Amino acid sequence: MDLLMILFSLLISYLIFKIWKRIDSKRDQNCYILDYQCHKPSDDRMLSTQYSGEIIARNKHLRLSEYKFLLRAIVSSGIGEQTYAPKVYFEGREERPTIQDGILEMQDFYIDTIAKILERNKLAASDIDVLVVNVSMLNATPSLAARIINHYKMREDIKVFNLTAMGCSASVISVDIVKNIFKTYKNKLALVVTSESLSPNWYTGNNRSMILANCLFRSGGCAVLLTNKRSLSHKAMFKLKCLVRTHHGARDDSFNACVQKEDELGRVGVFLDKTLPKAATRAFVDNLKVITPKILPVTEILRFMLCLLLKKLRGSPSKGSAASNVGQAAPKAGINFKTGIEHFCIHTGGKAVIDAIGHSLDLTEYDLEPARMTLHRFGNTSASSLWYVLGYMEAKKRLKRGDRVFMISFGAGFKCNSCVWEVVRDLNVGESLGNVWNHCIDNYPPKSILSPFMEKYGWINNEEDSDTFKLSKEMV
């Protein structure tokens, strides 16, 4: 009997040890954000209303109707006049850029952000174990990742990834790469560098589905420092809870919704097809189907299912889809996302995109304020825009310990990527000296965010609408 008791005790001890070891190993797989640094270009690159009109007017291929089309698009975009553009625009060379212009634009960005984030965290470049760089529209040789390694003299054994052509959703993809590396390697520091190169990508033609991209994007970028070191968890800002990637590249209409190609005269640009809003909708809905059970309490899921069942029994049509058309009014999802999420970090693709996601998730103006203000102050900075939105929340002292932040982004392909971060500790703007909003946060939100473009070019909206302009309003 004593022998059986001893064997039983050993078995229990062994099981407890195995369970503890499994839990302990998973703790080493956690993905934390230690710090992040958004880029604020120099004031001489600030793009005023007046100068935006001048840049558009410099395109000699535009007829009056196309000039008006671009002005109408920018009036509706929600973008202010304190956004930034590459130096090549101010030198009047946007139609004759070189690859060196793109490289120098990226160099200005990464030297600024990486240097600040390393200094603030008292780290040397040699401390970085993993480097992930995502810039969609610039594929230089050597790669941008290699240029960063060379500039900072990083270690020879650094694990490096250089992503191109992944679109506005690339920074979440970069985080996913880091998260999966952390599952295998313990005690690592990772640096995600996310931006977009505008200098070599100005479209010089007059195809309306391609010139629209000239109005949407602005200069920016962000460096994000991540770790799975347990010893640094108390210093972390955020902890990754879950991440879901949805890719509809197998669908031809989704695949062709946003494509870089040549127009009829051989001029390269990004073509935005009329199927883009529907492609974004499908990707958004499918992404929500996967991530919703991961982020909401069981009680809310059961309530929603019960409501659907009752509607079905009563014979009323279901309104369970999360969105109908990004860029148009979307039906509400019927799920209360605020039961599991406190803050919503929405990609600043344009005013109508923010409106549609806000409507479909039943969000308030308070929830949408960070995305709207980011669009107004910094514009659409592609994959880095999410981090400017997050910075706004931090600067406004909204982020408290235990809060959850839902990031939502879209990208060519077509894809929708999303993730949820948990705030590890109260974040006060005083301790985050590198927050890009610190210099102007007291001015936001302004009493009125009437677009300066509306004041100058608002008369354009009195012109007769066209199908293409309707598409532009869905995009922006």
C-alpha positions in Angstrom: 0.0 0.0 0.0 2.8 2.4 0.9 4.5 1.5 -2.4 1.3 2.4 -4.3 1.1 5.7 -2.5 4.7 6.5 -3.4 4.1 5.6 -7.0 0.9 7.6 -7.1 2.7 10.6 -5.5 5.4 10.3 -8.1 2.9 10.2 -10.9 1.1 13.3 -9.6 4.4 15.1 -9.2 5.4 14.1 -12.7 2.1 15.4 -14.2 2.4 18.6 -12.2 5.9 19.1 -13.4 5.0 18.5 -17.0 2.0 20.8 -16.8 4.1 23.5 -15.1 6.9 23.1 -17.7 4.3 23.4 -20.5 2.9 26.6 -19.0 6.3 27.9 -18.3 7.5 27.3 -21.9 4.5 29.1 -23.2 5.4 32.1 -21.1 8.6 32.3 -23.0 6.6 32.4 -26.3 4.7 35.6 -25.4 5.2 38.6 -27.7 5.5 42.0 -26.0 6.0 45.5 -27.4 8.7 47.2 -25.4 8.5 50.5 -27.3 7.7 52.0 -30.7 8.7 55.2 -32.5 6.8 56.9 -35.3 8.5 59.1 -37.7 7.8 62.9 -38.0 9.5 64.3 -41.1 10.9 67.8 -41.1 8.6 70.7 -41.5 10.0 71.6 -44.9 8.2 68.5 -46.2 4.8 69.6 -44.9 2.2 69.5 -47.7 -0.1 72.4 -47.7 -3.4 72.7 -49.5 -2.0 75.2 -52.0 1.0 73.1 -52.8 -1.0 69.9 -53.2 -3.0 71.7 -56.0 0.2 72.9 -57.6 1.7 69.3 -57.7 -1.5 68.0 -59.3 -1.4 70.9 -61.8 2.2 70.0 -62.8 1.0 66.8 -64.5 0.7 67.9 -68.1 -1.2 64.8 -69.1 -4.2 65.8 -67.0 -7.2 67.3 -68.8 -9.5 69.7 -66.9 -12.0 66.9 -66.0 -9.2 64.7 -64.5 -7.8 67.7 -62.6 -11.2 68.3 -61.1 -11.6 64.6 -60.4 -8.4 64.6 -58.3 -9.4 67.8 -56.4 -12.8 66.3 -55.6 -11.1 63.1 -54.3 -8.8 65.0 -52.0 -11.6 67.2 -50.8 -13.5 64.1 -49.6 -10.4 62.3 -48.2 -10.4 63.7 -44.6 -6.7 64.6 -45.0 -5.5 67.9 -43.5 -2.7 70.1 -44.7 0.0 69.2 -42.1 0.8 65.9 -43.7 4.2 65.1 -45.2 5.5 64.3 -48.7 9.0 63.2 -50.0 11.6 65.8 -50.8 11.4 65.0 -54.5 7.9 66.5 -54.6 9.2 69.8 -53.3 12.0 69.8 -55.8 9.5 69.4 -58.7 10.9 66.1 -59.7 8.0 63.7 -58.9 7.7 62.8 -62.5 11.5 62.1 -62.9 12.4 60.3 -59.7 15.4 58.0 -59.3 15.8 54.9 -57.2 18.2 56.8 -55.0 15.4 59.2 -54.1 13.4 56.3 -52.7 16.5 55.0 -50.8 17.3 58.4 -49.3 13.6 58.8 -48.3 13.8 55.5 -46.4 17.2 56.4 -45.0 15.8 59.6 -43.4 13.0 57.5 -41.8 14.9 54.6 -40.4 18.0 56.5 -39.1 15.6 58.7 -37.2 13.3 56.1 -35.7 15.7 53.3 -35.0 18.3 55.6 -33.4 15.7 57.0 -31.0 14.2 53.7 -30.0 17.6 52.2 -29.3 18.8 55.2 -27.3 15.6 55.4 -25.3 15.8 51.7 -24.3 19.6 51.8 -23.7 20.2 49.2 -26.3 23.0 48.7 -28.9 22.2 47.6 -32.4 24.1 44.4 -31.7 21.4 43.5 -29.1 18.8 43.0 -31.9 18.2 39.3 -32.7 15.5 39.6 -35.3 14.9 42.4 -38.0 11.7 42.5 -40.1 11.4 45.3 -42.7 8.3 46.0 -44.7 8.2 48.6 -47.5 5.9 47.6 -50.3 6.8 49.8 -53.2 10.6 49.8 -53.1 12.7 46.7 -53.9 16.3 47.9 -53.8 19.5 45.8 -54.0 21.0 45.4 -51.4 17.6 45.3 -49.6 16.5 47.9 -47.1 17.0 45.4 -44.4 20.6 44.9 -45.5 21.1 48.7 -45.6 19.8 49.0 -42.0 22.2 46.2 -40.9 25.1 47.9 -42.6 24.3 51.3 -41.2 24.0 50.1 -37.6 26.6 47.3 -37.9 24.2 44.6 -36.5 25.3 41.1 -35.8 26.2 38.6 -38.5 23.8 36.0 -37.1 20.7 38.3 -37.0 17.6 36.7 -38.4 16.4 39.1 -41.1 13.3 39.4 -43.2 12.6 41.9 -46.0 9.0 42.2 -47.1 7.8 43.9 -50.3 4.5 44.3 -52.1 2.5 43.4 -49.0 0.4 46.6 -48.9 -1.0 48.6 -46.1 -1.5 45.5 -43.9 2.2 44.6 -43.8 3.1 45.7 -40.3 0.6 43.1 -38.8 2.3 40.5 -41.1 5.6 41.6 -39.7 4.4 41.1 -36.1 3.1 37.7 -37.1 6.6 36.7 -38.3 8.1 37.8 -35.0 5.4 36.0 -33.0 6.2 32.7 -34.8 10.0 33.2 -34.3 9.4 33.7 -30.6 7.7 30.3 -30.4 11.0 28.6 -31.2 13.7 31.0 -29.8 13.7 32.2 -26.2 15.0 35.6 -24.9 15.0 37.5 -28.1 14.7 41.1 -29.2 13.0 41.9 -32.5 12.8 45.1 -34.5 9.9 45.7 -36.9 10.6 48.6 -39.4 7.5 49.6 -41.4 7.1 52.4 -43.9 6.3 53.1 -47.6 8.4 54.7 -50.3 6.5 57.4 -52.2 9.4 59.0 -54.1 9.7 56.6 -57.1 6.0 55.8 -57.2 4.2 59.0 -58.4 1.9 58.1 -61.3 2.4 60.5 -64.2 -0.6 59.4 -66.4 -4.3 60.3 -66.5 -6.0 57.0 -65.9 -8.5 57.9 -63.2 -8.3 54.5 -61.5 -4.5 55.0 -61.2 -4.1 58.7 -60.4 -6.3 58.3 -57.3 -3.4 56.7 -55.4 -1.5 60.0 -55.8 -4.0 61.6 -53.4 -4.2 59.0 -50.7 -0.7 58.4 -49.4 1.7 60.5 -47.2 5.2 60.0 -45.8 5.6 58.3 -42.5 6.9 55.1 -40.8 7.5 53.4 -37.5 10.0 51.2 -35.7 8.6 48.7 -33.2 10.7 46.9 -30.5 9.3 43.5 -29.5 10.6 40.8 -27.1 9.7 37.5 -25.5 12.2 38.0 -22.6 10.4 37.2 -19.4 12.8 39.5 -17.5 11.6 42.5 -19.6 7.8 41.7 -19.4 7.4 44.3 -16.5 8.8 47.0 -18.8 6.6 46.1 -21.8 3.8 48.3 -23.1 1.6 45.7 -24.8 1.2 42.0 -24.9 -0.1 40.3 -28.1 -3.2 38.3 -27.3 -4.2 37.0 -30.8 -3.6 37.7 -34.5 -5.6 36.6 -37.5 -4.6 36.9 -41.2 -7.2 36.6 -44.0 -6.0 36.3 -47.6 -8.4 36.2 -50.6 -5.7 36.0 -53.3 -7.3 32.8 -54.7 -10.3 34.9 -55.8 -9.6 36.6 -59.1 -11.7 39.7 -58.4 -10.0 40.2 -55.0 -6.6 39.5 -56.5 -7.2 42.2 -59.2 -8.7 44.8 -57.0 -5.4 46.6 -56.4 -2.6 46.0 -58.8 0.6 47.8 -59.8 0.8 47.9 -63.6 1.3 50.0 -66.7 -1.4 52.0 -68.2 -2.2 52.2 -71.9 0.8 54.4 -72.6 3.2 52.4 -70.5 3.2 54.6 -67.4 3.5 52.6 -64.1 1.0 53.2 -61.3 -1.3 51.4 -58.9 -4.7 50.5 -60.4 -7.7 50.5 -58.0 -10.5 48.5 -59.5 -14.2 49.1 -58.9 -14.3 45.6 -57.2 -12.0 46.9 -54.3 -14.8 47.9 -51.9 -16.4 44.4 -52.2 -13.1 42.7 -51.9 -12.3 44.6 -48.7 -15.7 43.7 -47.3 -15.4 40.0 -47.9 -11.9 39.9 -46.3 -13.1 42.0 -43.4 -16.1 39.7 -42.7 -14.1 36.5 -43.0 -11.4 37.9 -40.7 -14.1 38.9 -38.1 -15.5 35.4 -38.2 -12.2 33.9 -37.0 -11.1 36.6 -34.5 -14.5 37.3 -32.9 -14.6 34.1 -30.8 -11.0 34.7 -29.7 -11.7 38.2 -28.3 -15.2 38.3 -27.0 -16.7 36.6 -23.9 -18.8 33.5 -24.3 -21.8 35.3 -23.0 -21.7 37.8 -25.9 -21.3 35.0 -28.5 -24.3 33.1 -27.0 -26.4 36.3 -26.9 -25.6 36.9 -30.6 -26.4 33.3 -31.6 -29.7 33.5 -29.7 -30.6 36.7 -31.5 -29.9 35.1 -34.8 -32.0 32.0 -33.9 -34.9 34.2 -32.8 -34.7 36.2 -36.1 -34.7 33.0 -38.1 -37.7 31.6 -36.2 -39.6 34.8 -36.8 -38.7 34.7 -40.4 -36.9 38.1 -40.4 -33.8 38.5 -42.6 -30.4 38.0 -40.8 -28.2 41.0 -40.4 -25.3 39.1 -39.0 -22.7 40.1 -41.5 -20.0 42.5 -40.1 -19.9 44.8 -43.1 -21.5 45.2 -46.5 -19.2 47.5 -48.3 -16.1 49.3 -47.1 -16.6 52.8 -48.4 -20.4 52.6 -48.2 -22.9 52.4 -45.4 -22.5 48.9 -43.8 -25.1 47.0 -41.7 -24.2 46.6 -38.1 -22.7 43.3 -37.0 -25.2 42.8 -34.2 -22.3 41.8 -31.9 -21.2 44.2 -29.1 -17.5 44.3 -29.6 -17.0 46.5 -26.6 -17.7 43.6 -24.3 -14.2 42.4 -25.2 -12.4 45.4 -26.6 -11.8 48.9 -25.1 -10.0 50.6 -28.0 -10.2 50.3 -31.8 -7.1 51.0 -33.9 -8.3 51.3 -37.5 -6.2 51.7 -40.6 -6.5 55.3 -41.9 -7.2 54.3 -45.5 -9.6 57.2 -45.8 -12.6 58.9 -44.3 -15.2 56.5 -45.8 -13.2 53.4 -44.7 -13.2 54.6 -41.1 -16.9 55.5 -41.3 -17.8 52.1 -42.7 -15.9 50.1 -40.1 -17.3 52.3 -37.3 -20.8 51.7 -38.5 -20.4 48.0 -38.9 -18.9 47.5 -35.5 -21.3 50.0 -33.9 -18.5 52.3 -32.7 -18.9 55.8 -31.3 -17.1 59.0 -32.4 -14.9 58.6 -29.3 -13.8 55.2 -30.7 -13.2 56.6 -34.2 -11.5 59.8 -33.0 -7.9 58.3 -33.0 -8.2 57.1 -36.6 -9.9 60.3 -37.8 -7.3 62.6 -36.2 -4.4 60.5 -37.5 -5.8 60.7 -41.0 -6.2 64.5 -40.6 -2.7 65.1 -39.1 -0.5 62.5 -40.8 -2.7 61.1 -43.7 -2.6 57.5 -44.9 1.0 56.4 -44.2 0.3 52.9 -45.5 1.4 50.0 -43.2 2.7 52.4 -40.5 -0.6 54.2 -40.0 -1.8 51.8 -37.2 1.0 52.9 -35.0 0.2 56.6 -35.4 -3.4 55.8 -34.3 -2.0 53.8 -31.3 0.3 56.8 -30.5 -2.8 59.1 -30.4 -4.5 56.9 -27.9 -1.3 56.9 -25.7 -0.9 60.6 -26.0 -4.5 61.1 -24.9 -3.8 58.9 -21.8 -6.5 56.5 -22.8 -4.5 53.3 -22.4 -4.8 51.7 -19.0 -3.5 48.4 -17.6 -5.7 45.5 -18.8 -7.3 47.4 -21.7 -7.4 45.6 -25.1 -6.6 47.3 -28.4 -8.1 45.9 -31.6 -6.0 46.6 -34.7 -7.6 46.3 -38.2 -5.8 46.7 -41.5 -6.3 46.0 -45.2 -3.9 45.3 -48.0 -3.5 44.4 -51.7 -3.8 40.8 -52.5 -6.6 41.1 -51.2 -6.2 40.7 -47.4 -7.4 41.8 -44.0 -5.2 41.3 -41.0 -6.1 42.1 -37.4 -4.7 41.5 -33.9 -5.5 42.3 -30.3 -3.0 43.8 -27.8 -3.4 43.9 -24.1 -2.0 47.0 -22.3 0.5 45.6 -19.7 0.8 48.8 -17.6 -0.8 52.3 -17.5 0.7 54.4 -20.2 1.2 58.0 -19.5 2.4 60.4 -22.2 5.0 61.9 -19.8 7.1 58.8 -19.8 6.8 58.3 -23.6 9.0 61.2 -24.7 9.2 59.8 -28.2 5.5 60.0 -28.9 5.1 61.7 -32.3 1.9 63.4 -31.1 3.5 65.2 -28.1 4.0 68.5 -29.9 0.4 68.9 -31.0 -1.9 66.6 -28.9 -3.5 69.5 -27.0 -4.9 70.8 -30.3 -6.7 67.5 -31.0 -9.5 67.0 -31.6 -10.1 70.5 -33.0 -13.5 72.1 -32.6 -13.9 71.7 -36.3 -12.0 69.5 -38.7 -13.4 71.1 -41.9 -10.9 70.1 -44.6 -8.8 73.0 -45.8 -9.1 71.3 -49.2 -12.9 71.8 -48.9 -12.5 75.5 -48.2 -10.3 76.0 -51.3 -11.7 73.4 -53.7 -15.1 72.6 -52.3 -16.8 74.2 -55.3 -15.6 71.2 -57.3 -18.2 69.0 -55.5 -20.9 70.9 -57.2 -19.8 69.3 -60.5 -21.8 66.4 -61.9 -20.7 63.1 -60.4 -19.3 60.2 -62.4 -19.1 56.5 -61.7 -15.3 56.9 -61.2 -15.8 59.7 -58.7 -18.3 57.6 -56.8 -15.6 54.9 -56.6 -13.1 57.5 -55.4 -15.4 58.4 -52.5 -15.6 54.7 -51.5 -11.8 54.6 -51.6 -11.1 57.7 -49.6 
